[in-house]
Amino acid sequence: MSPLNTDDLHRIFKNLDQNGDGFLSLTELESLLERIGMQSTQDELESVVGKTNLDLLDFVSLYDAIVKQKIGGESQDGEDDDEELENDLVEAFKVYDKDGDGFISREELERVLTQLGFLNENASQNCETMIDTYDMNSDGVLDFEEFKKMMLVIES
């Protein structure tokens, strides 16, 4: 996936900072990981993060380190990269497909994007437009292949 920009990270940070103190506690960070389907204990997080809370700069640095590790860990073999991208897209699809029916509805897309702090007052309309744009068979939902096309366009 393409890296998030600073504005995206700031919105996510503000959304996660549930008590508004300007810091993400390990509990708040753990909440983000749970939302995207990753399980982690606070002890594991503390050993990775090295502290018990993060300010915005720490959060951005953590994100940058994860992105660099991901890019640095990629193979030079294009087939492995394609397989890894496919696996990443499958995992991302599962995050959006909350009911596990193999499709992403407008409501599911809106729920996840809202949780991540990406939506504004036109959320329903924006999600409907996204679905309509990539819904090749006009069934009102995105299957995995349609989702994959959407994500690959967004990435480029």
C-alpha positions as protocol buffer text, in pm:
chain_id: "A"
residue {
  index: 1
  type: MET
  ca { x: 0 y: 0 z: 0 }
}
residue {
  index: 2
  type: SER
  ca { x: 118 y: 350 z: -55 }
}
residue {
  index: 3
  type: PRO
  ca { x: 238 y: 538 z: 252 }
}
residue {
  index: 4
  type: LEU
  ca { x: -1 y: 773 z: 427 }
}
residue {
  index: 5
  type: ASN
  ca { x: 76 y: 1143 z: 423 }
}
residue {
  index: 6
  type: THR
  ca { x: 123 y: 1359 z: 732 }
}
residue {
  index: 7
  type: ASP
  ca { x: -235 y: 1490 z: 723 }
}
residue {
  index: 8
  type: ASP
  ca { x: -369 y: 1133 z: 714 }
}
residue {
  index: 9
  type: LEU
  ca { x: -150 y: 1034 z: 1007 }
}
residue {
  index: 10
  type: HIS
  ca { x: -254 y: 1342 z: 1204 }
}
residue {
  index: 11
  type: ARG
  ca { x: -625 y: 1260 z: 1149 }
}
residue {
  index: 12
  type: ILE
  ca { x: -568 y: 900 z: 1257 }
}
residue {
  index: 13
  type: PHE
  ca { x: -374 y: 1018 z: 1563 }
}
residue {
  index: 14
  type: LYS
  ca { x: -651 y: 1260 z: 1666 }
}
residue {
  index: 15
  type: ASN
  ca { x: -914 y: 990 z: 1616 }
}
residue {
  index: 16
  type: LEU
  ca { x: -719 y: 741 z: 1827 }
}
residue {
  index: 17
  type: ASP
  ca { x: -638 y: 989 z: 2106 }
}
residue {
  index: 18
  type: GLN
  ca { x: -966 y: 912 z: 2278 }
}
residue {
  index: 19
  type: ASN
  ca { x: -902 y: 1122 z: 2589 }
}
residue {
  index: 20
  type: GLY
  ca { x: -761 y: 1417 z: 2390 }
}
residue {
  index: 21
  type: ASP
  ca { x: -441 y: 1445 z: 2595 }
}
residue {
  index: 22
  type: GLY
  ca { x: -212 y: 1466 z: 2290 }
}
residue {
  index: 23
  type: PHE
  ca { x: -66 y: 1120 z: 2351 }
}
residue {
  index: 24
  type: LEU
  ca { x: -155 y: 771 z: 2237 }
}
residue {
  index: 25
  type: SER
  ca { x: -144 y: 526 z: 2521 }
}
residue {
  index: 26
  type: LEU
  ca { x: -60 y: 165 z: 2448 }
}
residue {
  index: 27
  type: THR
  ca { x: -429 y: 92 z: 2506 }
}
residue {
  index: 28
  type: GLU
  ca { x: -527 y: 342 z: 2235 }
}
residue {
  index: 29
  type: LEU
  ca { x: -263 y: 200 z: 1999 }
}
residue {
  index: 30
  type: GLU
  ca { x: -385 y: -150 z: 2074 }
}
residue {
  index: 31
  type: SER
  ca { x: -735 y: -33 z: 1978 }
}
residue {
  index: 32
  type: LEU
  ca { x: -609 y: 67 z: 1631 }
}
residue {
  index: 33
  type: LEU
  ca { x: -441 y: -268 z: 1581 }
}
residue {
  index: 34
  type: GLU
  ca { x: -760 y: -450 z: 1683 }
}
residue {
  index: 35
  type: ARG
  ca { x: -961 y: -241 z: 1435 }
}
residue {
  index: 36
  type: ILE
  ca { x: -739 y: -358 z: 1152 }
}
residue {
  index: 37
  type: GLY
  ca { x: -745 y: -718 z: 1265 }
}
residue {
  index: 38
  type: MET
  ca { x: -407 y: -743 z: 1440 }
}
residue {
  index: 39
  type: GLN
  ca { x: -375 y: -879 z: 1790 }
}
residue {
  index: 40
  type: SER
  ca { x: -99 y: -756 z: 2017 }
}
residue {
  index: 41
  type: THR
  ca { x: -45 y: -738 z: 2391 }
}
residue {
  index: 42
  type: GLN
  ca { x: 55 y: -418 z: 2568 }
}
residue {
  index: 43
  type: ASP
  ca { x: 386 y: -580 z: 2663 }
}
residue {
  index: 44
  type: GLU
  ca { x: 458 y: -653 z: 2295 }
}
residue {
  index: 45
  type: LEU
  ca { x: 367 y: -298 z: 2201 }
}
residue {
  index: 46
  type: GLU
  ca { x: 585 y: -150 z: 2475 }
}
residue {
  index: 47
  type: SER
  ca { x: 881 y: -356 z: 2360 }
}
residue {
  index: 48
  type: VAL
  ca { x: 834 y: -235 z: 2001 }
}
residue {
  index: 49
  type: VAL
  ca { x: 753 y: 126 z: 2087 }
}
residue {
  index: 50
  type: GLY
  ca { x: 995 y: 159 z: 2376 }
}
residue {
  index: 51
  type: LYS
  ca { x: 761 y: 374 z: 2586 }
}
residue {
  index: 52
  type: THR
  ca { x: 416 y: 371 z: 2737 }
}
residue {
  index: 53
  type: ASN
  ca { x: 268 y: 649 z: 2522 }
}
residue {
  index: 54
  type: LEU
  ca { x: 336 y: 827 z: 2192 }
}
residue {
  index: 55
  type: ASP
  ca { x: 300 y: 1189 z: 2093 }
}
residue {
  index: 56
  type: LEU
  ca { x: 224 y: 1276 z: 1729 }
}
residue {
  index: 57
  type: LEU
  ca { x: 593 y: 1281 z: 1630 }
}
residue {
  index: 58
  type: ASP
  ca { x: 649 y: 941 z: 1792 }
}
residue {
  index: 59
  type: PHE
  ca { x: 342 y: 806 z: 1609 }
}
residue {
  index: 60
  type: VAL
  ca { x: 467 y: 938 z: 1272 }
}
residue {
  index: 61
  type: SER
  ca { x: 814 y: 797 z: 1344 }
}
residue {
  index: 62
  type: LEU
  ca { x: 666 y: 457 z: 1430 }
}
residue {
  index: 63
  type: TYR
  ca { x: 465 y: 460 z: 1107 }
}
residue {
  index: 64
  type: ASP
  ca { x: 773 y: 561 z: 906 }
}
residue {
  index: 65
  type: ALA
  ca { x: 978 y: 283 z: 1066 }
}
residue {
  index: 66
  type: ILE
  ca { x: 709 y: 28 z: 978 }
}
residue {
  index: 67
  type: VAL
  ca { x: 694 y: 153 z: 618 }
}
residue {
  index: 68
  type: LYS
  ca { x: 1074 y: 148 z: 584 }
}
residue {
  index: 69
  type: GLN
  ca { x: 1092 y: -201 z: 732 }
}
residue {
  index: 70
  type: LYS
  ca { x: 822 y: -314 z: 492 }
}
residue {
  index: 71
  type: ILE
  ca { x: 999 y: -161 z: 191 }
}
residue {
  index: 72
  type: GLY
  ca { x: 1340 y: -280 z: 306 }
}
residue {
  index: 73
  type: GLY
  ca { x: 1211 y: -630 z: 365 }
}
residue {
  index: 74
  type: GLU
  ca { x: 1067 y: -665 z: 16 }
}
residue {
  index: 75
  type: SER
  ca { x: 1232 y: -907 z: -215 }
}
residue {
  index: 76
  type: GLN
  ca { x: 1390 y: -807 z: -543 }
}
residue {
  index: 77
  type: ASP
  ca { x: 1204 y: -1095 z: -707 }
}
residue {
  index: 78
  type: GLY
  ca { x: 891 y: -953 z: -871 }
}
residue {
  index: 79
  type: GLU
  ca { x: 692 y: -1274 z: -820 }
}
residue {
  index: 80
  type: ASP
  ca { x: 744 y: -1259 z: -442 }
}
residue {
  index: 81
  type: ASP
  ca { x: 642 y: -890 z: -445 }
}
residue {
  index: 82
  type: ASP
  ca { x: 325 y: -974 z: -638 }
}
residue {
  index: 83
  type: GLU
  ca { x: 241 y: -1253 z: -395 }
}
residue {
  index: 84
  type: GLU
  ca { x: 307 y: -1025 z: -98 }
}
residue {
  index: 85
  type: LEU
  ca { x: 90 y: -751 z: -249 }
}
residue {
  index: 86
  type: GLU
  ca { x: -190 y: -1001 z: -308 }
}
residue {
  index: 87
  type: ASN
  ca { x: -163 y: -1123 z: 53 }
}
residue {
  index: 88
  type: ASP
  ca { x: -168 y: -762 z: 181 }
}
residue {
  index: 89
  type: LEU
  ca { x: -478 y: -692 z: -27 }
}
residue {
  index: 90
  type: VAL
  ca { x: -651 y: -1005 z: 105 }
}
residue {
  index: 91
  type: GLU
  ca { x: -581 y: -893 z: 462 }
}
residue {
  index: 92
  type: ALA
  ca { x: -702 y: -539 z: 388 }
}
residue {
  index: 93
  type: PHE
  ca { x: -1017 y: -678 z: 228 }
}
residue {
  index: 94
  type: LYS
  ca { x: -1090 y: -877 z: 544 }
}
residue {
  index: 95
  type: VAL
  ca { x: -1065 y: -558 z: 751 }
}
residue {
  index: 96
  type: TYR
  ca { x: -1335 y: -392 z: 539 }
}
residue {
  index: 97
  type: ASP
  ca { x: -1554 y: -702 z: 497 }
}
residue {
  index: 98
  type: LYS
  ca { x: -1683 y: -689 z: 855 }
}
residue {
  index: 99
  type: ASP
  ca { x: -1957 y: -949 z: 811 }
}
residue {
  index: 100
  type: GLY
  ca { x: -1730 y: -1190 z: 622 }
}
residue {
  index: 101
  type: ASP
  ca { x: -1969 y: -1238 z: 329 }
}
residue {
  index: 102
  type: GLY
  ca { x: -1698 y: -1178 z: 67 }
}
residue {
  index: 103
  type: PHE
  ca { x: -1824 y: -832 z: -29 }
}
residue {
  index: 104
  type: ILE
  ca { x: -1768 y: -476 z: 91 }
}
residue {
  index: 105
  type: SER
  ca { x: -2086 y: -272 z: 121 }
}
residue {
  index: 106
  type: ARG
  ca { x: -2106 y: 106 z: 140 }
}
residue {
  index: 107
  type: GLU
  ca { x: -2182 y: 74 z: 511 }
}
residue {
  index: 108
  type: GLU
  ca { x: -1876 y: -145 z: 575 }
}
residue {
  index: 109
  type: LEU
  ca { x: -1652 y: 92 z: 378 }
}
residue {
  index: 110
  type: GLU
  ca { x: -1792 y: 391 z: 564 }
}
residue {
  index: 111
  type: ARG
  ca { x: -1750 y: 222 z: 905 }
}
residue {
  index: 112
  type: VAL
  ca { x: -1381 y: 140 z: 852 }
}
residue {
  index: 113
  type: LEU
  ca { x: -1291 y: 476 z: 697 }
}
residue {
  index: 114
  type: THR
  ca { x: -1470 y: 653 z: 983 }
}
residue {
  index: 115
  type: GLN
  ca { x: -1282 y: 446 z: 1241 }
}
residue {
  index: 116
  type: LEU
  ca { x: -957 y: 549 z: 1077 }
}
residue {
  index: 117
  type: GLY
  ca { x: -1061 y: 916 z: 1071 }
}
residue {
  index: 118
  type: PHE
  ca { x: -1069 y: 954 z: 692 }
}
residue {
  index: 119
  type: LEU
  ca { x: -1428 y: 1067 z: 641 }
}
residue {
  index: 120
  type: ASN
  ca { x: -1593 y: 1406 z: 659 }
}
residue {
  index: 121
  type: GLU
  ca { x: -1953 y: 1529 z: 643 }
}
residue {
  index: 122
  type: ASN
  ca { x: -2008 y: 1376 z: 294 }
}
residue {
  index: 123
  type: ALA
  ca { x: -1908 y: 1028 z: 411 }
}
residue {
  index: 124
  type: SER
  ca { x: -2207 y: 837 z: 276 }
}
residue {
  index: 125
  type: GLN
  ca { x: -2191 y: 1006 z: -61 }
}
residue {
  index: 126
  type: ASN
  ca { x: -1813 y: 958 z: -87 }
}
residue {
  index: 127
  type: CYS
  ca { x: -1839 y: 587 z: -5 }
}
residue {
  index: 128
  type: GLU
  ca { x: -2125 y: 540 z: -248 }
}
residue {
  index: 129
  type: THR
  ca { x: -1920 y: 709 z: -521 }
}
residue {
  index: 130
  type: MET
  ca { x: -1621 y: 486 z: -445 }
}
residue {
  index: 131
  type: ILE
  ca { x: -1837 y: 174 z: -463 }
}
residue {
  index: 132
  type: ASP
  ca { x: -2009 y: 289 z: -785 }
}
residue {
  index: 133
  type: THR
  ca { x: -1674 y: 372 z: -949 }
}
residue {
  index: 134
  type: TYR
  ca { x: -1524 y: 27 z: -898 }
}
residue {
  index: 135
  type: ASP
  ca { x: -1838 y: -191 z: -893 }
}
residue {
  index: 136
  type: MET
  ca { x: -1790 y: -350 z: -1236 }
}
residue {
  index: 137
  type: ASN
  ca { x: -2093 y: -581 z: -1218 }
}
residue {
  index: 138
  type: SER
  ca { x: -2326 y: -314 z: -1070 }
}
residue {
  index: 139
  type: ASP
  ca { x: -2434 y: -526 z: -773 }
}
residue {
  index: 140
  type: GLY
  ca { x: -2384 y: -240 z: -526 }
}
residue {
  index: 141
  type: VAL
  ca { x: -2092 y: -399 z: -341 }
}
residue {
  index: 142
  type: LEU
  ca { x: -1723 y: -463 z: -405 }
}
residue {
  index: 143
  type: ASP
  ca { x: -1595 y: -818 z: -441 }
}
residue {
  index: 144
  type: PHE
  ca { x: -1224 y: -887 z: -389 }
}
residue {
  index: 145
  type: GLU
  ca { x: -1123 y: -826 z: -752 }
}
residue {
  index: 146
  type: GLU
  ca { x: -1309 y: -492 z: -761 }
}
residue {
  index: 147
  type: PHE
  ca { x: -1153 y: -394 z: -427 }
}
residue {
  index: 148
  type: LYS
  ca { x: -810 y: -492 z: -560 }
}
residue {
  index: 149
  type: LYS
  ca { x: -854 y: -270 z: -867 }
}
residue {
  index: 150
  type: MET
  ca { x: -961 y: 19 z: -645 }
}
residue {
  index: 151
  type: MET
  ca { x: -661 y: -22 z: -415 }
}
residue {
  index: 152
  type: LEU
  ca { x: -415 y: -51 z: -702 }
}
residue {
  index: 153
  type: VAL
  ca { x: -551 y: 271 z: -857 }
}
residue {
  index: 154
  type: ILE
  ca { x: -531 y: 450 z: -521 }
}
residue {
  index: 155
  type: GLU
  ca { x: -173 y: 324 z: -473 }
}
residue {
  index: 156
  type: SER
  ca { x: -48 y: 457 z: -806 }
}
